[in-house]
Amino acid sequence: SCDNGECVEDAFQCPLSGPEVESGDMSAKPAIRLLEVPGLPASATSVPVPRFSEYKACPDLAVRRELCEPGAAATEGDGRDLSSQVLACPPPSCVDFAVCSGSRFDIVGLQACPLDTSAEVGTVFELPFLVFDASNQKAQATRLVEIVDPCEGSAGSFYCEGRCTEVDCSLLSQLQGPEKGAPRLQLLFMEENPSNNETVKQLPYGWEDGIPTVGSVTTEQFSRSVASRRQLLQDDNADLATLNGRELNLAYGFKARDPGLKGVAWSNPFVAPCSSDGIRECGALASDFQGAALSVSSLSPCTEDVFSAKSWQDWKVAVLEAAESEESQRGGCPAEACSPAGSDEGLCPPGKYVFSYQARDPSNRLKKVTTFMRIEHGSRHALSVTVALACAQGPNQLQNQVNSIGVGVAMPYMVSLGVQQQMVRQVKVLGPIAVKPDVAHPGTDDGMPPLCLATMDLEVQVGCIPDEPGFQAGPSGHETEGQWCPCGVTWSPSHTDQPLELDQGTAYSVVADLYGPLVSIQLKTPAGSDPEG
C-alpha cells in the first residue's frame, strides 16, 4: 500500500509525488539535508564506525539508541515532502527516480552502499543521498563514515575474535591452545543407547543406514538423502556431526521418565538444561576448559521457511539455515508452543521442534548445538508375516541362521509390508521364527538359490505427528479413546488379500544373499488393546 492509498505489487512501483497538491514554483530546486546520527553531536563531520562492526539504517525513529544511519530529509521546491523518495548510494548512471528506485533508502537502507567495515582504520567512505523532484531536478547530500579503532578506550588494544585483548591475536591463540577453546556442551539425553537385543530392534531416529530393503523403494520413502545430509552437516558442531546424534523422538502426553513408557520405543529422557543448583534431573550441561560449570540456555530458531517446510527433512534444512541468522532468533518462532522444560513435564503438543542449546564462557566463547525433536503419537500393530528366505543348505541350516539373526530377519520387509521407513520406532519378534521343513522353491540355473518359507509374529510400533502421512485425527465416529489408532499403516493389500504363491519357474530377487520376497501378511490385535479398534 502506497502513501496515497494505491495498492501495487512492489513498493518501488508507488507514485513519486503522492497525493495531488496545487503546483507551486516548479523552477525551485529540491532541498535535502542529512538527519542527525543518534549519539553524535550535530557538529560531527563524520560518523566514527568501529572496525568490524555494523553500520545499518536505523530500524525505527522511536528506537534509535545505537549507532545507525537515519538517512536524509528532502522537500520539493514548493515545500512538499520528498523524504520517502531519498536514494542512498544510487549508481553513477542514475538520471531520474524511476531508473534508480531500487536504491530507495526507506526500503533497502544502505544495501546499495559500498561500505566495508573491515577496511583499515582511518578509511573514509562517502555515502551519497540523492532526491529528484517532479521536474527531474536533483539535490544531494553526502555522509562521511570513518572506520575507527574498535579497541580505542578499552583495556586491550588488539581485536581478536570479537573482543579486545592486551596481547596480539596470534600470541593469544598460542596461549589459549586447543584445550582452552570453546566451552564443552554435553547433551546427556543423546548419550543413551536404544534397548536392542535378539528380539527387539529400536529405531528412535528413523530408518538406519545399512539395513537392506526388500521391495521397490522410492526416493521419497527414505528418511534422509545424501544431498540433504551433506547440507545439514555443514555447521560447527563437529562433536555431533551425524544426523542420528541430533534427533530425538518423544512420546506425546508423557513426562520425562514416565513409568508408563515401559516396553515401548519412547523413553522420554530429560531435555531441559541443568540448573546451577543441580537439584533437578536435566538433559544438558556445559563447562569451560578448566571444568567450571557454565549455564546453558536454549532457543528455537526459525523463519517463515521453517513453517512452510512440509517434510521432516526439508524442515531440518530450513531450521539449520535459520539458526545461522541472528535475525531469525528474535521472535515469531514456535518456542512458546514447547520448551525443554515443558517437554519434561509432558505439556508439549504433538509436532516437530528444534532447540538450540548454547553456552558462553567468561571470554565470550560460544558453543552451540542444534537438536531436532519430535513429540509423537505412537501406535502398536501386530501381524504374522511369512517370507521366503534363501536356504541353499536346507531348512535346518536356515532355522539356525534365523535363530541367530532374530528380529533382523524382519527389518528388511518393513517397506514391502507397507510401513513408511521414517515411522518405524520399534520392531519386536513375538516368539520363535518358524522355518517350514520343506523347500518352497528349488532355485534357478541362473543363480537364484533355493527358497524356504519362514513365519514370524511381529509387533511394530510406529510414531507420527500431525500433517504427516499415516496420522489419523480422532477418535472419530463411534470410536472410543481406546479404539483410536493415531498412527495408521496401510498394509500391503496384495499380501493380505492374496498371498504370494511361489512360481517354480520364476526367478525371484534375493537381497543380501538371504532375503527373498514377502509371501503373506495376517493382521492381528496387539496384546492389551481393544479388539474393536
Summary of the structure (lengths in Angstrom):
residues: 533
radius of gyration: 32.9
end to end distance: 54.7
largest distance: 106.4
contacts: 1523
relative contact order: 0.09
helix: 21%
strand: 27%
